[in-house]
C-alpha cells in the first residue's frame, strides 16, 4: 500500500486487507486518481472551477469567508503546523472546538499538511479525551482556547502528546498569532487516495467508543453519493445545523458536502433552537441538519418563526419517529429527508429525497451503495423478513486496531447493527438496533416501535424503551418516560399510556413497566444511550 505518510502509525494499524469490506465504485464520478488530498479537492478544486469568490463559510458573528479566504486561512495554519509545531504527514492531530470558521480552517489545515484529524466533541471531559488521544496516539492538539481546561487535565496522561496550541486565543504562542505572520500559500501534501485523513470515534451509544479510520478518498466519495443523488442541493444553498464537526454527520452535512457542490455553510457554535431559527431567518439558511429530538423541540416553536427560506431538512443519527416527522411537516410544510448512516461508513447510505416520502420507511439504498437484509446464516432474506442490515459501497468500516472489525465486516458486507426489513419495492424499514430487540413471552418486540407509539401521546416529551428482567416472562418491555410540564406521574398516568400504546400498535407490545425520569441519557449528538437504560433496568433502578 503506497503512502505519503512519514509517520505510518495509522497505516500500520489498519485491519488486514482481508478484513476490509468490499469497496464498490459503480458510479463514474467515483473514479479517483491514485493521489488525492481531500482539502485540495474541496477547497482548491472549487477555486479551479471558478467558485473562488463565492462564500464558503459563514457565522452568526458576521464571518463571510470566500473559498479563496478559506484556502488562505487554512494555508497559514498549515504553515504553523509544519514550520512551528513540527507536524509531519501521518501525525495524528487532536482537534477540539465548537462549530466555527476557525474549527473548519484548522481541520482543512491538518489535511493540507498530510496529517490525520482526530476531532473531538466539545463537551468531552478529560477522561474521555485521554481514551481517544491514547488510542490514536496523538502527537499534537489544536484546541479552542475556551475549551482548554479539560485538555490540560488530560495532557499528563497522554505521553504521545508533544505539542498543544490554542486557537480563538490571544496566547503569544497560539495558532492565531502565529498564523498572522505566515504566508497565505502552502503546498498541499500530495497524499495518496488511501492515506488515512481522519479518525472519527463513535459516539459511545453502546459503551466504549471505537476509532473509525477514513481515507481522503472516503471523504470525497461520500460527498459524491448522497449529497449529489439524494439531497440534490445547489451552489446557492446555505447549510446549517446542530451536529458537531467532530461527528461525521456534522462534518459531512455542515462542511465537506456543501463545499463539494460550491455552496456555503453557516457554522453555529451553540445550536439551540433559537440560534438555528435565527440562522434561517436572519442569515438565509436553506438546508438544515439536525437530530429527531431537535426537530421535535423546534416543531413547537416554529409557528412564530419565518422559515420561508428553509427548503430542505435532514435527519439522521437515530430513527426518526413518524410522530416527529408529522409534527415538523404540520409546523413548517417541509418533509424531513430521513436517512441512516454510521460513523463506520462516514455518512448516509440509505435515504429518501423530500419529494418521495413513504411513512415509516427510512428509504432506499443511496446511488453508489448496495444494501440487503441478512439472516442469521449470513444469507439474504426475502422481502418482508426482519434481519440484519448489510451495506457496501465506496466507503466502509476500517477500525483502528480493534478486534470488533470482524463483527462489523462479514463476507465483504458492513453489518451496521440495525434490524431492518425491505419491502417488495425496495424500501428499507427500520425495526430496531439488533441489540434493542426485546424477546418476551415468545414475541419479538422492537423498542423503537414502542417509543414511536408513546411519543404520539400528548403528555410525553421523551421516552426510551428497553428490556427489563422478569421472573415470569424472562424479559418485559419497560419504558422510561419524560413527561411534559404539568403532567403528574403515577399509576393513573401509567395506565393511560399503556392503554394508548395498546390502541396504537399490537396490544402485546405495550410497556408492562413504566418509570418516570427527568431526562434520558443521550450522547452529545442526541443519540439515546439505550445501554444505560438497559443497565438501569437490569439493576432495578427506581
N, C-alpha and C positions, 0 to 999 in steps of 0.2 A: 504494500500500500504506500503510494507516494505521499509525501507530506512536506509542507513548507515550515513545519514546526521545528524549532530548535529544542524546545522542551517537549518531549514526547510522552509526558505523563498520560494525557487523555488517550492518545492512540494506543498506548501500551495497555490501557485498562478498558478498551472496548471489548465487548463479548467476542469470543471466537466467531469467525465468519459463518460457520455452520449454524450458529445460534441466532443469526440475524433473521429478521423476517424477509420474505420475498419483496423486493422493491420493484414496482411496476411503473413504467414511464410510457403509458399508452398514448398520451396526447402529444401532438407535435411540439407544443410550446414547452414540453418538459425535457427537451433535448438540450443539455447544457454542456459547455466546454469543460475540459479537464481542469482548467484553472478558473476559479470563481471566488470572489470575495463579496459577501452579501452587502456590505456597506458600499463598496464601489458600484455594485449593480443598482442598489436602491437610490443612492444619492447622486453619484456622478452619471449614472445611467439616465436619470431624469433630466439632468442638465444637458447631456448629449442629445436628448430628444427634444430640446428646445423649451424645457419647462423650468429652466434655472431661475426665472424671475417670478414664478408662481409661489404663493405662500405654502410652506410645508408645515411649520409648527406655529401654533398659537397658544396663548394662555389668557386666562381671565384678567391678568395684570397688565395686559397690553402688548405682550411679546408677539411679534409677527415676523418670523424668520422665513425668508425665501429658501429655496433649495440651495442657492449659492451661499446664503448666510449659514445654513446648517452645515454645509460642507466645510466652510472656513472655520466655524466654531469647532467642529469635530477634528479638523486638521491641527488646530492649535493645541487641543488637548492631547491628541496623538503624539505630537512633538514632546509634550511634557512627559507622557508615559515613557517614551523611548529614551529621550535625552536626559531627563532629570531623575526618573524613577527606575530606570534600568529594565523596563519590560521587554521581554523577547518573545517572539512568536511561540505560542503554546502555553505561556504562563496563564494561570487561572487568576482572574481579577474579580474579586467580590465587589458588587455594585449595590449600594444601599441608598435609597431615596424615594420620595413620593413621586407621582407622575408629574413631571415638569419638563420644560425645554432643556434644562441643564442635565437632567437624568437621561434624556434621549441623546443629547450630544455626547455624553460620556459613553453610552452604550455603543454608538457608532465609532467613537474613537478607539475603543477596545478592539472592535472588528478591524478597523483600518490598520492597527498595529499588529494584526495577526494573532492577538491573544484570545482568550476564551472568557466570555462574560458569565459570571455566576451572580445573577441578580437575586436579591432577597426582598421579602415583603417588609414594608416599613414598620409593622408592629411586632416583628420578631424580637424576642428577648435574647440576652447574652447566651443562655444555654442552647437555644435553637440555632443561633449564629455559629456557635462552636461546632455543633453537629455538622452543619453544612460546610463550614470552612475547613474543618478537619477532613471530612470525607473527600472534598475536592482538592485538598492540599493547596489552598490559595496562597499565592506569593505576594499579592498586592490587594489593597482595598481602597476603593473610592467611595466616599460617604458624604452625604448631605450633612453639613455642619450641625444642623438642628437635630440630627438623629445619631450623633456620635457617641452618646453616653453608653449605650448597650454594647457598641463595638469596642469601646475602650475597655469595658469589663471583660469582653470575650478574648481580647487580643493575647493576654498571657497564656491562654490555654490552646493557642494555635501556633505551634512552633514554626510552621512553614511560612507564616505571615511576616514578611520582611519590611514592607513599607505601607503606610496608611496616609492618604491625602484627602483633604476635605474640599468639597465644592459648596457653593452657596455660603461662602465663609470669607471673612476678611483676613484669615490667617496669612502670615507672611509667606509661609511655605505651602500655602494652599493651591489648589488647581487653578482657581480663578485668577489670582495674581500672576502666577507663572504663565498661564496661557496668554495673558495680555501682552507678554513680551515675546511671544513666538510668532513665526510667520504663518500666514493663512494657507500655506501649501504643505502637502505631505505626500510622499509616495506610498500609496496603499500597498500593503504586503500582498503579493500575488499568491494567495492561499490556493490550495487545491480544493476542488468541489467537495471532497470527502473529508477535509480537515474539520475538526470539531470547532464550531463557532460559539457554542453556548452549552452550559449545563444547567438545566432547569430542574428544580426539585419539586416533587409532587407536594400537594397541599396538606398531606397528612390526614386525610379523612379515614384512613384505615390504620393509623398509628405512625410508625417510623417512616419519614419521607424517603423517597428513592431519587437518586440523581439520574436524570434522563439526558443523554447527550444528543445534540442536534448539530448537523454539519451546515456549512454555508449553503450547500445545495438544498438541504431540508427547508431552510428559511425561505428561499426563493420559490421552491416547488410548492410549498403550502400557499404562497402568495399568488401562484398562477392557477390554482384549482378553485377552491370555494369562492374567493372574492370575485373572480372573473366570471365563473359559470353560474353561480347561485345568487350571490349578493347583488351583482351587476350594478355596483356603484359607479359614479362618473368622476372625472377630474374636478368637477365643480362642487363635489360634496365636501362637507366639513364633518369629520368624525369626532365623537366624544363618548365618554362613558366612565364607568367606575372601576373595572378590573385593573389591578396594579400591573405595571410593565414587567414586574418580576414573575407574573403569571402568564403562561403562553397565550391564554385567552386575551389578556390585555396587550401583550407585546404584538400579537398579530393584529387584533382589531383596532388598536389605537396607535400603532406606529408603522409596522412593516407593510400591512395591507394598504392603508391609504397612500403611503409613499410609492408603492408599486404601481399604482394607477395614476400618479401625479396629482392626487388630491391633498387635502390638508387635515391636520388633526388638532383639536383643542384639548390640551392636557390640563386636567383639573386636579389639584393637589388633594383637596378634601371633597370627594364626590358625594356629598349628601344630596337628597332630593332637591333642595333649594338651589344648590350650586349647579346641578345638572339642568334644572329648568332654566336657570339664568344663562347657561351656555347655549341653550337652544333659543331662548327669547332674544338675548342681547347680542350674542355673538354668531348667530346664524347656523348653529349645528344642525345638520340634516340627517345624520346617521348615528344612532345611539346603541351602545353596547353595555348591557348590564345583566345582572342575575335575576332569576324569578322573584326572589324576595324583594328586590328593589322595585321591580315593576309593580308588585302588589302594593307596596307602600306609596309609590308615586301615583297609582291609579286614583287613590282617594283625594289627591291634591290637584290632579290635572285639570279639573273643571275651571279653576280660577287662573289658569296659565294660558299664554298664547303659544300654541305649539304648531302654528300654521307652517313653519319652515321645516318641521320634522317630517321625514318621509320614509325612513327605514329604521326598524327596531330589531335588534338581535339579542337572543337569549341563549346562553349555554352555561356550562359549569355544573348544572344539575337539572333534573327533569322539570319541565315547565308544566305546572298543573293546568288543567283545562279551565278551571275557575279563574286563574290569574290571566290567562290569555283572553278570556271573555271580558273580564273587568277592564283590561287595558284597551281592548277593542271598543267597548262601550264608552270609555272615557275619552279616547283620542281618535277613534275611527281607523286606527292603524293595526294591521295584523302583525303579530310578532313573528319574526323569522326564527324558528326554533332550530336547534342543531345539537348534535352530540360530537364532542371532541375529547381528546385526552392529552395530558402533558406528554405522554409517551409518543403520541402521533403528531404533536405540535399544535394542531388546531382541529377544526371541524371537518368530519369526513362523511357524516350523514346529515342531511338538512332538507329544507324545502324553501322555495322562494316565497315572497309575500303574496304573489299572485296565484299560488296553487297550494291552498291550505286544506289539510284533512284533519279534522279534530281528533285528538287522541293519538295521532301518529307523529313521530319525530321527523320523518321524511324519507327520502331515497338516497342511495349512495351518490355522493358528490362526483361529478365527472373527474376522472383521474384516479378514483378509488373503486375498489370492489368490496362487497360485503356478502356474508351468508350467515346462516344460523347453524351451529354445530350441535350435535347430540353428545352425550357422554362418551360415545365411542369415537368421537372425532370426525364423524361423517356428517355431511349436510342433511338437514331436516327439511321436510316438505313445508309448503306454506301453511300457516296456521298453528304450527307446533312451536312451543316455547323451548328455547335452548340458549346456547352461549353465542353472543355476537362476536363474529370474527371479521377482521378487516385487513386489507393490504392495499398499498398504493405507493406513491413516490416518497413517502415518509414512513418511519416505523420505529419500533422500540429498540433502543440501544442503551441499556442501563450501565451506569458507571460501576464496574466491578461489583456486581450484585448477583447472587445465586437465583434471585427471583426472575432473571431473564428467561429461564426455561419454562417458567409458569406462564409468563405473558406471551411468549412466542412459541407456537407449536405448529409443526408441519408448514412453516412459512407464513402462517396467519398470526396477526396480532389479536390476542384474546383480551378484550377490554375489561372483563369482569362484570359485564352487563347481561342480564337476561332479557331477551327480545323474542318477538315473532315477526315474520314477514308475511304480508298477505299476498293474495294472488296477483295484485297489481304492482308488487314490488315496494310497497310502503312498509317501513320498519316501525314497529310499535313497542315502546318501552314497557317492560314489566317490573323490573327491579334490578338492583345490583345483585349479582349472583349470591352474595352473602347476606342479602336482605330478604330472601325468600323465607317465609315463615311456614314451617310444616306443623300443622296442628290437627289432631284427630283425623289424620289421613288426608287432609286438604293442603294444597299448596296455595299460599296467600302472599301476594306481593305487597310489601309495606307501603310503597309509594301510592298504590291504588287506594288504600285506606286513607292515607294522608290527603289525597286529592278529594275524596268524599268529605272528609272533615273540614277541609278548607272552604268548602262551599257553604258551610253553615255561617250565618252572620255573626255569631258570637265568638268565632275562632279567629285569632290573629295569626297564629303559627302552630305547627304541630310536627311531631316526629313519631313514627310507628316502628316498633321492633318486636322481636320475640322475647317473651319472658318465661322463665321456667314455671311449670305447673305439675303438681303431683299426678293429677288425673289425666291430663291431656298431653303431658310431656312439655309442650310449649303452648302458649296462648298469645293472642295479639294484644299488645299493650301500647297505648297512645300517651305520649307526653304532650300536653296541650297548654298553649299560652292563650289566655282569654283576652278579649278586648276590654278596655277600661269600662268599669261599671257592672261587669258580669261577675256574679259571685260563684266561686267553685263550690262543689258539694254534690251530694247524691242526686239531687233533682237535676242539676246541670248535666251530670254524667249520664243519667237515664235519657235525657233529652238528646244528647249527642249520639248515644248508642242507637236509639230508635231512628235517628236521622240517617245514620250510616246504613242501617238495615233497609231503609226505604230507598236508598240511593244506589247501593250495589247489592250483590248477593248477601242475604242475611248472615250466612255463616262467617262472613269476613269481618263482622263488627268487632271493635275492641272490647274484650271482656274485662280489661283493666284500663282505667284512665287515671293519670296522675297530672296534677296541675303544677306548672312551673312558671317562673317569671321570665325565663328566656331559655332558648335552646342552644346547645353548644354548636357553634359554627366556626369555620375557618375564616381567615381574613377575606377570602374571596366569596364568602357567603354560602359555602357548601355545608350541609348538615353533617356533623360528625356522629354518624349512627353508632360507631363503635363505642363512643362514650355512653350513648343511651343504652346500648346492649350491656355495658358494664354495670350501669346503674340498675338495669332490670335484673341482672344476674345477682347483684348484691342486695336486691330487695329495697332499693332506695325509696324513701318516702319523704 
